[in-house]
């Protein structure tokens, strides 16, 4: 990871438990388990929980890249 990014993540406390991107040893499975755990914990505590997913490949398929050049 570039030193500048690492410094930014640390100075803004983005490396805390809430941030899993750009960290060595953390994978998609880790992120999915964390999301599942957080939602289950919120439901157990009778909090509201929402999960919004965006299908990025579909979003970018709408853009006509040829007309942008």
KEZANU-226465 format. One record per atom (N, C-alpha, C, O, CB): residue number from 1; residue in three letters; atom name; x, y, z. Coordinates in steps of 0.001 Angstrom, whole numbers, plus 524288, in hexadecimal, padded with zeros to 5 digits. Glycine has a CB too. Example, Ala and Ser with C-alpha at 12.3 -4.5 7.8 and 13.67 -1.06 7.14 Angstrom:
% residues 2
{1,"ala","N",{83386,7E9C6,81E78}},
{1,"ala","CA",{8300C,7EE6C,81E78}},
{1,"ala","C",{83390,7F31C,81E78}},
{1,"ala","O",{8379C,7F309,82111}},
{1,"ala","CB",{82C2C,7EE87,82356}},
{2,"ser","N",{83232,7F736,81BA8}},
{2,"ser","CA",{83566,7FBDC,81BE4}},
{2,"ser","C",{83264,8001E,81EBE}},
{2,"ser","O",{83461,80472,81F67}},
{2,"ser","CB",{83704,7FDAA,8165D}},
//
This chain:
% residues 69
{1,"unk","N",{80357,7FB6E,80000}},
{1,"unk","CA",{80000,80000,80000}},
{1,"unk","C",{80384,804CF,80000}},
{1,"unk","O",{8075F,80505,802DD}},
{1,"unk","CB",{7FC34,7FFFF,804CB}},
{2,"unk","N",{8022C,808A7,7FCC9}},
{2,"unk","CA",{8054B,80D76,7FCBB}},
{2,"unk","C",{80549,81019,80212}},
{2,"unk","O",{80154,81019,804CE}},
{2,"unk","CB",{80338,81141,7F892}},
{3,"unk","N",{809B2,81252,80382}},
{3,"unk","CA",{80A55,814CC,8089D}},
{3,"unk","C",{80675,81946,8096E}},
{3,"unk","O",{8047A,81A0A,80DBF}},
{3,"unk","CB",{80FE6,816CF,80937}},
{4,"unk","N",{80564,81C38,80544}},
{4,"unk","CA",{801CB,820AA,805B1}},
{4,"unk","C",{7FC41,81ED9,80717}},
{4,"unk","O",{7F9A1,82140,80A53}},
{4,"unk","CB",{801B4,823C6,80089}},
{5,"unk","N",{7FA84,81A97,8049E}},
{5,"unk","CA",{7F559,8186D,805D5}},
{5,"unk","C",{7F533,8166B,80B6C}},
{5,"unk","O",{7F173,8175E,80E48}},
{5,"unk","CB",{7F3EF,813FE,80200}},
{6,"unk","N",{7F94B,813A4,80CF4}},
{6,"unk","CA",{7F994,81194,81247}},
{6,"unk","C",{7F94C,81602,81646}},
{6,"unk","O",{7F67E,81598,81A29}},
{6,"unk","CB",{7FEA4,80E67,8130B}},
{7,"unk","N",{7FC28,81A30,81558}},
{7,"unk","CA",{7FC21,81EB6,818DC}},
{7,"unk","C",{7F6AE,82123,8192B}},
{7,"unk","O",{7F4E3,8228C,81D67}},
{7,"unk","CB",{8001F,822D3,81706}},
{8,"unk","N",{7F410,821A0,814B7}},
{8,"unk","CA",{7EEC6,823D4,8149D}},
{8,"unk","C",{7EAF8,82065,817AF}},
{8,"unk","O",{7E7D0,82260,81AB8}},
{8,"unk","CB",{7ECDE,82476,80EEE}},
{9,"unk","N",{7EB46,81B47,816E6}},
{9,"unk","CA",{7E7BB,817B4,819A1}},
{9,"unk","C",{7E88D,817ED,81F86}},
{9,"unk","O",{7E4CC,817E3,82288}},
{9,"unk","CB",{7E881,8121B,817AD}},
{10,"unk","N",{7ED6F,81829,82122}},
{10,"unk","CA",{7EE91,81857,826BA}},
{10,"unk","C",{7ECEF,81D98,8290A}},
{10,"unk","O",{7EA87,81DBC,82D33}},
{10,"unk","CB",{7F469,8175A,827B9}},
{11,"unk","N",{7EE35,821EA,82669}},
{11,"unk","CA",{7ED01,82714,82894}},
{11,"unk","C",{7E726,8281B,828EF}},
{11,"unk","O",{7E576,82B28,82C3F}},
{11,"unk","CB",{7EF8C,82B47,8254B}},
{12,"unk","N",{7E40B,825A7,8259F}},
{12,"unk","CA",{7DE5F,82656,825C9}},
{12,"unk","C",{7DB9E,821BC,82869}},
{12,"unk","O",{7D6D8,82139,82819}},
{12,"unk","CB",{7DC42,8270E,82049}},
{13,"unk","N",{7DEA1,81E73,82AF7}},
{13,"unk","CA",{7DCAB,819ED,82DE9}},
{13,"unk","C",{7D952,81651,82A89}},
{13,"unk","O",{7D574,81420,82C5F}},
{13,"unk","CB",{7D981,81BC4,8329C}},
{14,"unk","N",{7DAD5,815BA,825A4}},
{14,"unk","CA",{7D7F5,81243,82225}},
{14,"unk","C",{7D9E3,80CAC,82275}},
{14,"unk","O",{7D79C,8092A,82015}},
{14,"unk","CB",{7D85C,81431,81C99}},
{15,"unk","N",{7DE08,80BD6,8255A}},
{15,"unk","CA",{7E009,80689,82618}},
{15,"unk","C",{7DD7B,803E3,82AC4}},
{15,"unk","O",{7DE93,7FF56,82BDF}},
{15,"unk","CB",{7E5F5,806A2,826CD}},
{16,"unk","N",{7DA28,806A5,82D74}},
{16,"unk","CA",{7D784,80447,831ED}},
{16,"unk","C",{7D418,7FFC4,83011}},
{16,"unk","O",{7D412,7FE8C,82B6B}},
{16,"unk","CB",{7D432,80863,834E6}},
{17,"unk","N",{7D149,7FD54,83384}},
{17,"unk","CA",{7CE3D,7F8A2,83259}},
{17,"unk","C",{7CA2A,7F95F,82E1F}},
{17,"unk","O",{7C85A,7F585,82BE1}},
{17,"unk","CB",{7CB9E,7F6C7,83728}},
{18,"unk","N",{7C8A9,7FE2E,82CF4}},
{18,"unk","CA",{7C48F,7FF16,8291B}},
{18,"unk","C",{7C68C,7FEEF,82380}},
{18,"unk","O",{7C36B,7FE9E,81FDC}},
{18,"unk","CB",{7C1FF,80441,82A20}},
{19,"unk","N",{7CB9D,7FF26,822BF}},
{19,"unk","CA",{7CDD1,7FF5E,81D7D}},
{19,"unk","C",{7D0AB,7FA45,81C49}},
{19,"unk","O",{7D43F,7F8C7,81F21}},
{19,"unk","CB",{7D190,80416,81CEC}},
{20,"unk","N",{7CF21,7F799,8181F}},
{20,"unk","CA",{7D1CA,7F2C0,816B8}},
{20,"unk","C",{7D489,7F311,81177}},
{20,"unk","O",{7D7A3,7EFA0,8102F}},
{20,"unk","CB",{7CDF3,7EE4E,816A8}},
{21,"unk","N",{7D37B,7F713,80E6B}},
{21,"unk","CA",{7D60D,7F795,80953}},
{21,"unk","C",{7DBB3,7F950,80A0B}},
{21,"unk","O",{7DD08,7FBD5,80DEA}},
{21,"unk","CB",{7D316,7FB82,805CF}},
{22,"unk","N",{7DEEE,7F7F7,8065C}},
{22,"unk","CA",{7E46C,7F98D,80637}},
{22,"unk","C",{7E78F,7F794,80AD7}},
{22,"unk","O",{7EB75,7FA02,80C44}},
{22,"unk","CB",{7E4CB,7FF61,805FC}},
{23,"unk","N",{7E600,7F348,80D3A}},
{23,"unk","CA",{7E8E7,7F130,8119B}},
{23,"unk","C",{7EAF7,7EBD3,81038}},
{23,"unk","O",{7E82A,7E897,80E06}},
{23,"unk","CB",{7E580,7F0F2,81686}},
{24,"unk","N",{7EFD5,7EAE9,8117F}},
{24,"unk","CA",{7F25C,7E5F5,81062}},
{24,"unk","C",{7EFA2,7E193,81353}},
{24,"unk","O",{7EE6C,7E21A,817F3}},
{24,"unk","CB",{7F82D,7E62B,811D3}},
{25,"unk","N",{7EEAC,7DD3B,8109A}},
{25,"unk","CA",{7EC76,7D8A3,81318}},
{25,"unk","C",{7E68E,7D89E,81391}},
{25,"unk","O",{7E459,7D4E0,815A0}},
{25,"unk","CB",{7EEB7,7D814,8184A}},
{26,"unk","N",{7E3F5,7DCA3,811BF}},
{26,"unk","CA",{7DE44,7DCBE,811FD}},
{26,"unk","C",{7DC14,7DBC1,80C8C}},
{26,"unk","O",{7DDD3,7DE19,808BA}},
{26,"unk","CB",{7DC44,7E20A,81431}},
{27,"unk","N",{7D857,7D859,80C3C}},
{27,"unk","CA",{7D647,7D69A,80744}},
{27,"unk","C",{7D074,7D7B6,806EF}},
{27,"unk","O",{7CE17,7D99F,80AA9}},
{27,"unk","CB",{7D758,7D0CC,8067C}},
{28,"unk","N",{7CE29,7D680,8026C}},
{28,"unk","CA",{7C890,7D737,801A7}},
{28,"unk","C",{7C570,7D439,805BE}},
{28,"unk","O",{7C181,7D628,807BA}},
{28,"unk","CB",{7C6FB,7D577,7FC2C}},
{29,"unk","N",{7C736,7CF7E,806FE}},
{29,"unk","CA",{7C475,7CC54,80AE3}},
{29,"unk","C",{7C45F,7CF15,81029}},
{29,"unk","O",{7C070,7CEFB,812EC}},
{29,"unk","CB",{7C705,7C6ED,80B6B}},
{30,"unk","N",{7C8BD,7D18B,81189}},
{30,"unk","CA",{7C906,7D46B,8167A}},
{30,"unk","C",{7C51B,7D8E3,81680}},
{30,"unk","O",{7C26B,7D9C1,81A64}},
{30,"unk","CB",{7CE97,7D686,81767}},
{31,"unk","N",{7C4C8,7DBB2,81233}},
{31,"unk","CA",{7C11F,7E010,811D5}},
{31,"unk","C",{7BB7D,7DE24,81238}},
{31,"unk","O",{7B84B,7E085,814E9}},
{31,"unk","CB",{7C1F0,7E310,80CB2}},
{32,"unk","N",{7BA44,7D9D6,80F89}},
{32,"unk","CA",{7B4F1,7D7BC,80FB3}},
{32,"unk","C",{7B382,7D5EA,81533}},
{32,"unk","O",{7AF26,7D6D9,81700}},
{32,"unk","CB",{7B460,7D330,80BD2}},
{33,"unk","N",{7B717,7D35C,817D4}},
{33,"unk","CA",{7B60A,7D1A3,81D2F}},
{33,"unk","C",{7B54E,7D644,820D9}},
{33,"unk","O",{7B206,7D61A,8245C}},
{33,"unk","CB",{7BA7A,7CE2B,81F29}},
{34,"unk","N",{7B852,7DA59,8200B}},
{34,"unk","CA",{7B7CC,7DF09,8234B}},
{34,"unk","C",{7B27C,7E195,82279}},
{34,"unk","O",{7AFE9,7E319,8263D}},
{34,"unk","CB",{7BC2F,7E2F6,82210}},
{35,"unk","N",{7B0D7,7E20E,81D95}},
{35,"unk","CA",{7ABB7,7E45D,81C6F}},
{35,"unk","C",{7A75F,7E10B,81ED2}},
{35,"unk","O",{7A3C6,7E31C,82141}},
{35,"unk","CB",{7AAE6,7E4E6,81675}},
{36,"unk","N",{7A7B8,7DBF2,81E1F}},
{36,"unk","CA",{7A3B9,7D873,82057}},
{36,"unk","C",{7A394,7D8F9,82646}},
{36,"unk","O",{79F5F,7D95B,82891}},
{36,"unk","CB",{7A4CC,7D2B2,81EC8}},
{37,"unk","N",{7A811,7D8FF,828BB}},
{37,"unk","CA",{7A85A,7D97D,82E68}},
{37,"unk","C",{7A5EF,7DEA3,83042}},
{37,"unk","O",{7A2E9,7DEB2,833FF}},
{37,"unk","CB",{7AE0A,7D91C,8303C}},
{38,"unk","N",{7A745,7E2F0,82DA5}},
{38,"unk","CA",{7A540,7E80C,82F37}},
{38,"unk","C",{79F58,7E85C,82EAB}},
{38,"unk","O",{79CB8,7EA98,83205}},
{38,"unk","CB",{7A7C8,7EC54,82BFF}},
{39,"unk","N",{79D37,7E620,82A75}},
{39,"unk","CA",{79787,7E62A,829B1}},
{39,"unk","C",{794DD,7E2BC,82DC8}},
{39,"unk","O",{790EB,7E447,8300F}},
{39,"unk","CB",{7961A,7E444,8241E}},
{40,"unk","N",{79705,7DE15,82EB7}},
{40,"unk","CA",{794BA,7DA95,832A4}},
{40,"unk","C",{794E5,7DD0D,8380F}},
{40,"unk","O",{7912A,7DC98,83B0F}},
{40,"unk","CB",{7979C,7D54E,832B2}},
{41,"unk","N",{7992F,7DFA4,8394E}},
{41,"unk","CA",{799A1,7E23C,83E67}},
{41,"unk","C",{795B8,7E6AF,83EE5}},
{41,"unk","O",{7935E,7E762,84308}},
{41,"unk","CB",{79F31,7E44F,83F39}},
{42,"unk","N",{79500,7E9AE,83ABF}},
{42,"unk","CA",{7912F,7EDF1,83AD7}},
{42,"unk","C",{78BAC,7EBD8,83BA6}},
{42,"unk","O",{788A5,7EE0F,83EA8}},
{42,"unk","CB",{79173,7F11C,835C3}},
{43,"unk","N",{78A61,7E79C,838FF}},
{43,"unk","CA",{7852E,7E543,83990}},
{43,"unk","C",{7846E,7E333,83F16}},
{43,"unk","O",{7803F,7E3D7,8415F}},
{43,"unk","CB",{78465,7E0D3,8358F}},
{44,"unk","N",{78878,7E0B6,84143}},
{44,"unk","CA",{78822,7DEC0,846A8}},
{44,"unk","C",{78726,7E326,84A8C}},
{44,"unk","O",{78478,7E266,84E78}},
{44,"unk","CB",{78D25,7DBDC,84821}},
{45,"unk","N",{7894E,7E7AE,84974}},
{45,"unk","CA",{7889C,7EC27,84CEE}},
{45,"unk","C",{783B0,7EF49,84BA1}},
{45,"unk","O",{782A8,7F362,84DED}},
{45,"unk","CB",{78D5E,7EFB0,84CA7}},
{46,"unk","N",{780B5,7ED41,847E9}},
{46,"unk","CA",{77BD9,7EFAD,8462C}},
{46,"unk","C",{77CBE,7F508,8439E}},
{46,"unk","O",{77977,7F888,843F8}},
{46,"unk","CB",{77823,7F03D,84AC6}},
{47,"unk","N",{78143,7F590,8410B}},
{47,"unk","CA",{78262,7FA38,83DEF}},
{47,"unk","C",{78088,7F93D,83865}},
{47,"unk","O",{77FB7,7F4C4,836D4}},
{47,"unk","CB",{78853,7FB9D,83E0A}},
{48,"unk","N",{77FE1,7FD64,83579}},
{48,"unk","CA",{77EB4,7FCC7,82FF2}},
{48,"unk","C",{783CD,7FBD1,82D09}},
{48,"unk","O",{787E2,7FDF5,82E68}},
{48,"unk","CB",{77BCE,801AC,82DBE}},
{49,"unk","N",{78381,7F899,8290A}},
{49,"unk","CA",{7881E,7F788,825D8}},
{49,"unk","C",{7866F,7F776,82020}},
{49,"unk","O",{7824C,7F569,81EC6}},
{49,"unk","CB",{78AC4,7F239,82770}},
{50,"unk","N",{789AC,7F9B6,81CD9}},
{50,"unk","CA",{7889C,7F9B9,8173F}},
{50,"unk","C",{78DA0,7F85E,8145D}},
{50,"unk","O",{791E2,7FA01,815E3}},
{50,"unk","CB",{7866F,7FF1B,8156A}},
{51,"unk","N",{78D11,7F569,81041}},
{51,"unk","CA",{7917D,7F406,80CF7}},
{51,"unk","C",{79025,7F5A5,80767}},
{51,"unk","O",{78C54,7F3C7,80527}},
{51,"unk","CB",{792C9,7EE08,80D51}},
{52,"unk","N",{79344,7F915,8053E}},
{52,"unk","CA",{7926E,7FAF4,7FFEA}},
{52,"unk","C",{796E3,7F8E6,7FC96}},
{52,"unk","O",{79B75,7F9C5,7FDCE}},
{52,"unk","CB",{7921C,80116,7FFAE}},
{53,"unk","N",{79594,7F634,7F86D}},
{53,"unk","CA",{79989,7F402,7F4F1}},
{53,"unk","C",{79910,7F68C,7EF9A}},
{53,"unk","O",{794BF,7F784,7EDB7}},
{53,"unk","CB",{798F9,7EDFE,7F482}},
{54,"unk","N",{79D6A,7F798,7ED3D}},
{54,"unk","CA",{79D87,7F9FE,7E818}},
{54,"unk","C",{7A069,7F661,7E462}},
{54,"unk","O",{7A4D9,7F4D8,7E569}},
{54,"unk","CB",{7A023,7FF74,7E845}},
{55,"unk","N",{79DED,7F50C,7E023}},
{55,"unk","CA",{7A040,7F1AF,7DC32}},
{55,"unk","C",{7A350,7F531,7D87E}},
{55,"unk","O",{7A127,7F742,7D4BA}},
{55,"unk","CB",{79BFE,7EE65,7D934}},
{56,"unk","N",{7A85A,7F5DB,7D995}},
{56,"unk","CA",{7AB7A,7F9C4,7D6E1}},
{56,"unk","C",{7AC27,7F8B2,7D114}},
{56,"unk","O",{7AC3A,7FC64,7CDFF}},
{56,"unk","CB",{7B0B4,7FA21,7D960}},
{57,"unk","N",{7ACA4,7F3D3,7CF7A}},
{57,"unk","CA",{7AD7C,7F2D2,7C9ED}},
{57,"unk","C",{7A8BC,7F494,7C6BC}},
{57,"unk","O",{7A954,7F672,7C258}},
{57,"unk","CB",{7AE98,7ECF6,7C8FE}},
{58,"unk","N",{7A41E,7F401,7C8E2}},
{58,"unk","CA",{79F6D,7F5D7,7C638}},
{58,"unk","C",{79F52,7FBCB,7C60D}},
{58,"unk","O",{79DCC,7FE12,7C219}},
{58,"unk","CB",{79A80,7F3BE,7C8F0}},
{59,"unk","N",{7A0E7,7FE4C,7CA3E}},
{59,"unk","CA",{7A0F2,803FF,7CA64}},
{59,"unk","C",{7A49C,80631,7C642}},
{59,"unk","O",{7A35B,80A1C,7C3C4}},
{59,"unk","CB",{7A28E,805F1,7CFD0}},
{60,"unk","N",{7A915,803BE,7C57F}},
{60,"unk","CA",{7ACD3,805B7,7C1B3}},
{60,"unk","C",{7AB92,803FD,7BC26}},
{60,"unk","O",{7ADA3,80649,7B876}},
{60,"unk","CB",{7B23C,803F6,7C323}},
{61,"unk","N",{7A84D,80012,7BB67}},
{61,"unk","CA",{7A6A4,7FE7A,7B638}},
{61,"unk","C",{7A343,802A5,7B39A}},
{61,"unk","O",{7A2E2,802CF,7AED0}},
{61,"unk","CB",{7A3AE,7F959,7B686}},
{62,"unk","N",{7A0D3,805FD,7B6B7}},
{62,"unk","CA",{79D55,809FD,7B4AC}},
{62,"unk","C",{7A065,80E50,7B1E7}},
{62,"unk","O",{79E5F,810D9,7AE5A}},
{62,"unk","CB",{79A09,80C4D,7B916}},
{63,"unk","N",{7A539,80F21,7B388}},
{63,"unk","CA",{7A876,8134F,7B14E}},
{63,"unk","C",{7AA57,811B9,7ABD7}},
{63,"unk","O",{7AC57,80D6B,7AB0F}},
{63,"unk","CB",{7AD38,81487,7B4EF}},
{64,"unk","N",{7A9AB,8153E,7A823}},
{64,"unk","CA",{7AB9E,81456,7A2DB}},
{64,"unk","C",{7B121,8169F,7A298}},
{64,"unk","O",{7B1D9,81B4B,7A1B6}},
{64,"unk","CB",{7A7E9,816DA,79E96}},
{65,"unk","N",{7B4FE,81337,7A363}},
{65,"unk","CA",{7BA5E,814F7,7A39A}},
{65,"unk","C",{7BC68,8170A,79E61}},
{65,"unk","O",{7BFF9,81A43,79E4B}},
{65,"unk","CB",{7BDC0,81094,7A56B}},
{66,"unk","N",{7BA31,8153B,79A11}},
{66,"unk","CA",{7BBFC,816FB,794E8}},
{66,"unk","C",{7BAA2,81CB4,79400}},
{66,"unk","O",{7BDA4,81F85,79185}},
{66,"unk","CB",{7B992,81399,79095}},
{67,"unk","N",{7B62B,81E77,795F6}},
{67,"unk","CA",{7B49F,823E8,7951C}},
{67,"unk","C",{7B77E,827A6,798BA}},
{67,"unk","O",{7B74B,82C64,797F2}},
{67,"unk","CB",{7AEC6,82480,795DD}},
{68,"unk","N",{7BA2A,82594,79CB0}},
{68,"unk","CA",{7BD0A,828E1,7A05A}},
{68,"unk","C",{7C254,82A8D,79E3A}},
{68,"unk","O",{7C4B0,82E33,7A04A}},
{68,"unk","CB",{7BDC4,8260D,7A579}},
{69,"unk","N",{7C43A,82800,79A36}},
{69,"unk","CA",{7C975,82944,79819}},
{69,"unk","C",{7C95A,82DB7,7945E}},
{69,"unk","O",{7CD6B,82F38,7924A}},
{69,"unk","CB",{7CBCB,824A2,7956C}},
//
